[in-house]
């Protein structure tokens, strides 16, 4: 099989670290980079395969959700003070009490 040359650019410090790691692995830089890229591609492929079913469910749900007309917000349909407190309490349970006060747009 014919080999293809790929040129990359990187910082000198990165190049030096790659050379050092390649030497420690007993490889030349080209073999080391091909090995690292091949491992990363295999990991990415495995993750994508593992989550393909979930991704399909999400895509289907998004498509179905797009078919529903949006409910217009009726004037005067704001939350009561009690409802707002209940929502804040529920968000505190979800995010943890420490995050509740640090949400953007809310006073601490």
Legacy VTK file of the C-alpha trace (Angstrom):
# vtk DataFile Version 3.0
C-alpha trace
ASCII
DATASET POLYDATA
POINTS 108 float
0.000 0.000 0.000
1.369 3.415 -0.959
2.096 5.787 1.878
0.736 9.336 1.992
2.629 12.173 3.593
0.720 14.541 5.877
2.317 17.734 7.074
1.370 19.190 10.464
2.367 22.359 12.267
2.781 22.599 16.025
4.619 24.509 18.708
8.226 23.621 19.336
7.442 22.499 22.868
4.722 20.170 21.590
7.083 18.726 18.976
9.726 18.108 21.625
7.259 16.336 23.921
6.031 14.149 21.057
9.630 13.211 20.179
10.353 12.333 23.811
7.224 10.203 24.115
7.935 8.473 20.804
11.479 7.616 21.958
10.170 6.244 25.265
7.707 4.091 23.306
10.516 2.860 21.043
8.926 4.405 17.950
9.831 7.049 15.460
7.659 10.173 15.492
5.613 9.108 12.444
4.770 5.690 13.894
3.971 7.253 17.263
1.577 9.818 15.766
-0.102 7.203 13.561
-0.523 4.940 16.603
-1.981 7.798 18.692
-4.356 8.893 15.930
-5.445 5.312 15.245
-6.202 4.775 18.949
-8.197 8.014 19.098
-10.184 7.082 15.996
-10.988 3.623 17.412
-12.131 5.200 20.692
-14.315 7.732 18.868
-15.825 5.017 16.652
-16.615 2.867 19.712
-18.261 5.779 21.531
-20.318 6.741 18.480
-21.407 3.116 18.049
-22.320 2.831 21.726
-24.476 5.966 21.616
-25.930 5.499 18.120
-29.234 4.244 19.556
-29.523 7.185 21.937
-28.625 9.624 19.172
-31.348 8.107 16.978
-33.930 8.447 19.772
-32.939 12.088 20.323
-33.102 12.873 16.589
-36.530 11.225 16.346
-37.809 13.144 19.402
-36.516 16.429 17.990
-38.239 15.737 14.682
-41.495 14.854 16.413
-41.260 17.909 18.668
-40.844 20.121 15.624
-44.196 18.867 14.321
-46.085 20.241 17.334
-47.237 23.833 17.157
-45.763 25.989 19.859
-48.090 26.972 22.637
-48.359 30.745 22.688
-47.735 32.297 26.065
-50.899 33.938 27.252
-50.595 37.422 28.712
-50.891 37.314 32.454
-49.784 33.666 32.591
-46.727 34.469 34.728
-45.990 32.359 37.761
-47.410 33.294 41.099
-44.904 33.996 43.879
-45.657 30.573 45.373
-45.112 28.842 41.996
-41.832 30.735 41.528
-40.627 29.558 44.958
-41.573 25.976 44.098
-39.652 26.175 40.822
-36.610 27.623 42.615
-36.802 24.843 45.204
-37.009 22.182 42.481
-34.038 23.725 40.653
-32.120 23.712 43.919
-32.745 19.985 44.246
-31.611 19.370 40.681
-28.540 21.620 40.696
-27.668 21.479 44.360
-28.168 24.258 46.851
-24.682 25.673 46.209
-25.519 26.406 42.547
-28.934 27.888 43.177
-27.598 31.276 44.241
-24.936 31.417 41.526
-27.235 31.160 38.510
-26.717 34.012 36.052
-29.315 36.726 36.333
-30.222 35.892 39.908
-29.105 37.738 43.020
-26.975 35.796 45.452
LINES 1 109
108 0 1 2 3 4 5 6 7 8 9 10 11 12 13 14 15 16 17 18 19 20 21 22 23 24 25 26 27 28 29 30 31 32 33 34 35 36 37 38 39 40 41 42 43 44 45 46 47 48 49 50 51 52 53 54 55 56 57 58 59 60 61 62 63 64 65 66 67 68 69 70 71 72 73 74 75 76 77 78 79 80 81 82 83 84 85 86 87 88 89 90 91 92 93 94 95 96 97 98 99 100 101 102 103 104 105 106 107
